[in-house]
């Protein structure tokens, strides 16, 4: 997705551009010729071909020592988080913060009232959105607890819930996960950004969706659960204090995170209730997320990266 945007932004700057690389249908639609061999990047750099890395790997979380290895293989990096560029100082590669590309994509397309009407939701009730992930295993770990929390919240009488179904999942996946248990949430397909925008609070699986929710400036409760061995290995490898991108970017806990054994219906519902019952907390959190959006740049990441690439081609 972001690579295709970059190619589109680069074409007006370099009219005779030929693009070859590794990617999917969107990049091919943008005119890229697919190259299978990923080792071509390292070979290109050794042969004196300038290399620009757009959206560098999250080495700051997993393997900080890889920074110098990456720097040896590229000439310049276009990084998307404000704290990444300083990490490459002294590495031999020039890293520039271009802003996050999601700033150009994550936005609502209609007013809250229209979204509620479109999905048959009650305009007199408060809306809590459920985003249980984009993979079947992820949903299997998270949805049962989220559904329990939804039951508890709906029982208040002033709350309704809606589940934003990822385009990688189906209603059959929900049914398989719930195993015949009813779901106290309206299932919404293909309208995640507008649904989140129409919500007062979001229960969200850790990952890109947390950043998307932050860009829509909605308070959230982040949840993460994996197999015990997977989690134990991840904790040994990861060197960051938070699992959610909003908290990592802010450098402190802007929104709550529930991990592993804490991912239960009662705990999720309790964190959600704190937001629902405290207008001051909601306002403070929303303001912090607005500041986070500002820190991520003013948009145009693909355009800025295209300008760097054009400069390297000149």
C-alpha positions in Angstrom: 0.0 0.0 0.0 2.6 2.6 1.1 5.0 1.4 -1.7 2.4 1.9 -4.3 1.8 5.5 -3.0 5.5 6.2 -3.2 5.7 5.0 -6.8 2.7 7.1 -7.7 4.3 10.2 -6.1 7.6 9.6 -7.8 6.3 9.3 -11.4 5.6 13.0 -11.8 9.1 13.8 -10.6 10.9 11.2 -12.8 8.7 10.8 -16.0 10.9 8.1 -17.5 10.9 6.1 -14.3 11.2 2.3 -14.4 10.4 0.4 -11.2 11.5 -3.1 -10.3 11.1 -4.7 -6.9 9.2 -7.1 -4.5 5.6 -6.5 -3.8 2.0 -7.4 -4.4 -1.0 -6.4 -6.6 -1.0 -2.7 -5.7 2.6 -2.2 -6.6 2.1 -4.0 -9.9 -0.9 -1.8 -10.6 1.4 1.2 -10.0 3.6 -0.1 -12.7 6.3 -2.0 -10.8 8.0 -5.0 -12.4 8.2 -7.8 -9.9 11.7 -9.1 -8.9 11.7 -12.2 -6.8 15.2 -12.1 -5.3 15.2 -10.0 -2.1 19.0 -10.2 -2.0 19.0 -7.8 -5.0 19.0 -4.9 -2.5 22.3 -5.8 -0.9 23.9 -6.6 -4.3 22.7 -3.2 -5.7 24.4 -1.3 -2.9 27.7 -3.2 -3.3 27.6 -2.3 -7.0 27.3 1.4 -6.3 23.6 1.7 -7.0 22.1 4.1 -4.4 19.6 2.5 -2.0 16.8 4.3 -0.3 14.9 2.5 2.5 11.4 3.7 3.0 9.7 2.6 6.3 12.6 1.0 8.0 12.1 -2.2 10.1 11.3 -1.7 13.8 14.8 -2.5 14.9 14.4 -0.3 17.9 11.9 -2.8 19.3 13.5 -6.1 18.3 17.2 -5.8 17.4 18.8 -2.4 18.0 22.2 -3.9 17.0 20.8 -4.3 13.4 20.9 -0.5 12.9 24.5 -0.5 11.7 23.9 -3.6 9.5 21.0 -1.8 7.8 23.1 1.4 7.5 25.8 -0.5 5.7 23.4 -1.7 3.0 21.6 1.6 2.3 22.5 5.2 1.5 19.5 7.0 2.9 16.4 6.1 5.0 13.0 7.7 5.0 11.7 6.9 8.5 8.1 7.3 9.6 8.4 7.8 13.4 10.0 10.9 14.9 12.2 8.9 17.3 13.8 6.8 14.5 16.0 9.3 12.7 18.2 10.0 15.8 18.8 6.2 16.1 20.8 6.2 12.9 23.0 9.2 13.8 26.6 8.0 13.5 25.7 4.8 11.6 26.9 6.0 8.2 23.4 6.2 6.7 21.4 9.4 6.5 17.9 9.0 8.0 15.2 11.6 7.5 11.8 11.7 9.2 9.1 12.1 6.5 6.0 11.6 8.6 3.7 8.6 8.8 1.9 7.5 5.5 -1.2 6.6 7.4 -1.8 10.3 8.0 -2.9 10.5 4.3 -5.2 7.5 4.6 -6.8 7.4 8.0 -9.8 9.8 8.0 -13.5 9.6 8.3 -15.7 10.1 5.2 -19.0 11.0 6.8 -20.5 12.4 10.0 -21.2 10.2 13.0 -25.0 10.3 12.6 -24.8 9.0 9.0 -22.5 6.2 10.1 -24.8 5.1 12.9 -27.8 5.2 10.5 -26.0 3.3 7.8 -25.4 0.4 10.3 -28.6 0.5 12.2 -27.1 1.8 15.4 -29.0 3.7 18.0 -28.1 7.5 17.9 -29.2 7.8 21.6 -26.7 5.3 22.9 -22.9 5.6 23.3 -20.9 3.4 20.9 -18.0 1.2 21.8 -16.1 -0.3 18.8 -14.4 -3.7 18.9 -11.4 -4.3 16.7 -10.3 -7.9 17.5 -7.5 -8.2 14.9 -7.0 -9.2 11.3 -5.9 -12.8 11.7 -8.0 -15.8 12.8 -5.6 -16.8 15.6 -5.5 -13.2 16.9 -9.3 -13.1 16.9 -9.5 -16.5 18.6 -7.3 -15.2 21.5 -9.1 -11.8 21.8 -12.7 -12.0 20.7 -14.1 -14.2 23.5 -12.9 -11.7 26.2 -13.9 -8.7 24.1 -17.4 -10.3 23.6 -17.7 -10.8 27.4 -16.7 -7.2 27.9 -19.3 -6.1 25.4 -22.0 -8.1 27.3 -21.1 -6.2 30.4 -21.0 -2.8 28.8 -24.3 -3.3 26.9 -25.9 -4.4 30.2 -25.4 -0.8 31.5 -28.3 0.2 29.2 -26.6 3.3 27.7 -24.0 1.5 25.6 -24.1 -0.3 22.3 -21.2 -2.2 20.6 -20.1 -2.7 17.1 -17.4 -5.0 15.7 -15.3 -3.8 12.8 -14.5 -6.9 10.8 -11.1 -6.8 9.0 -11.2 -7.5 5.3 -9.0 -10.6 5.9 -11.7 -12.2 8.1 -15.3 -13.3 7.5 -18.5 -13.6 9.5 -17.8 -17.4 9.5 -14.6 -16.7 11.4 -16.6 -14.9 14.0 -19.0 -17.7 14.3 -16.2 -20.3 14.6 -14.6 -18.2 17.4 -17.8 -17.6 19.3 -18.9 -21.3 19.0 -22.6 -20.6 19.1 -22.4 -17.9 21.8 -24.3 -14.7 20.9 -22.4 -11.6 20.2 -23.7 -8.3 21.8 -22.3 -6.3 18.9 -23.3 -5.3 15.4 -20.8 -6.6 12.8 -19.7 -3.9 10.4 -17.7 -4.7 7.3 -15.6 -2.4 5.1 -16.2 0.7 7.2 -13.6 0.6 10.0 -12.4 4.2 10.0 -15.9 5.7 10.0 -17.0 3.3 12.7 -14.1 4.2 14.9 -14.7 7.9 14.3 -18.4 7.4 15.3 -17.3 5.7 18.6 -16.7 7.1 22.0 -14.2 4.3 22.9 -12.4 1.5 21.1 -11.3 -1.9 22.3 -8.5 -2.8 19.9 -5.9 -5.5 19.3 -2.3 -4.4 19.4 -0.9 -3.6 16.0 -1.4 -1.0 13.3 -5.1 -0.6 14.3 -3.9 1.1 17.5 -2.1 3.8 15.4 -5.1 4.1 13.1 -7.4 4.6 16.2 -5.0 7.2 17.6 -5.0 9.1 14.3 -8.8 9.2 14.6 -8.3 10.6 18.1 -10.4 8.0 19.9 -9.6 6.8 23.4 -8.9 3.0 23.4 -8.1 0.0 25.5 -5.3 -2.0 23.8 -5.3 -5.8 24.3 -2.7 -8.4 23.4 -2.8 -12.1 23.9 -0.7 -14.9 22.4 0.2 -18.5 23.2 2.3 -18.5 26.4 5.5 -19.7 24.7 5.1 -17.1 21.9 4.7 -14.4 24.5 7.6 -15.6 26.6 9.9 -15.5 23.6 8.6 -12.1 22.5 9.3 -10.6 25.9 12.9 -11.9 25.8 13.4 -10.3 22.4 11.5 -7.0 22.7 13.3 -4.1 24.3 10.5 -1.5 24.6 8.3 -0.7 27.6 5.0 -0.7 25.7 3.2 -2.9 23.2 0.9 -0.3 21.7 2.2 2.2 19.1 0.4 5.3 20.7 2.2 4.7 24.0 5.5 4.0 22.3 5.4 7.2 20.3 4.3 9.3 23.2 6.9 7.7 25.5 4.4 7.1 28.3 1.1 5.4 28.9 -1.5 7.5 27.0 -4.0 4.6 26.9 -4.2 1.3 29.0 -2.7 -2.0 27.8 -4.0 -5.4 28.9 -1.7 -8.3 28.2 -2.1 -12.1 28.5 -3.9 -13.1 31.7 -5.3 -9.6 32.0 -7.2 -10.0 28.8 -10.5 -11.0 30.4 -14.0 -9.7 30.0 -14.1 -8.1 33.5 -10.7 -6.4 33.1 -11.5 -5.0 29.7 -15.0 -3.8 30.8 -13.4 -2.2 33.9 -11.0 -0.2 31.8 -13.7 0.7 29.3 -16.0 1.9 32.2 -13.2 4.2 33.5 -13.4 6.0 30.1 -17.1 6.0 29.8 -17.7 7.3 33.3 -14.9 10.0 33.3 -15.4 12.8 30.9 -12.1 14.5 32.1 -10.2 11.3 31.3 -11.7 11.1 27.8 -10.8 14.7 27.1 -7.2 14.4 28.4 -6.7 11.2 26.4 -8.2 12.7 23.2 -5.9 15.8 23.6 -2.9 13.5 24.0 -3.8 11.6 20.8 -4.2 14.8 18.9 -0.7 15.8 20.0 0.5 12.4 18.9 -1.0 13.0 15.5 0.9 16.3 15.3 4.2 14.6 16.2 3.7 12.2 13.3 4.0 15.0 10.8 1.8 16.9 8.5 1.1 14.2 5.9 2.7 13.7 2.5 5.2 11.0 3.5 5.1 9.4 0.0 5.6 12.8 -1.6 8.5 13.6 0.6 10.1 10.2 0.1 9.7 10.6 -3.7 11.5 13.9 -3.5 14.4 12.1 -1.7 14.4 9.4 -4.4 14.4 11.9 -7.2 17.3 13.7 -5.7 19.2 10.5 -5.5 18.5 9.8 -9.1 19.6 13.2 -10.3 
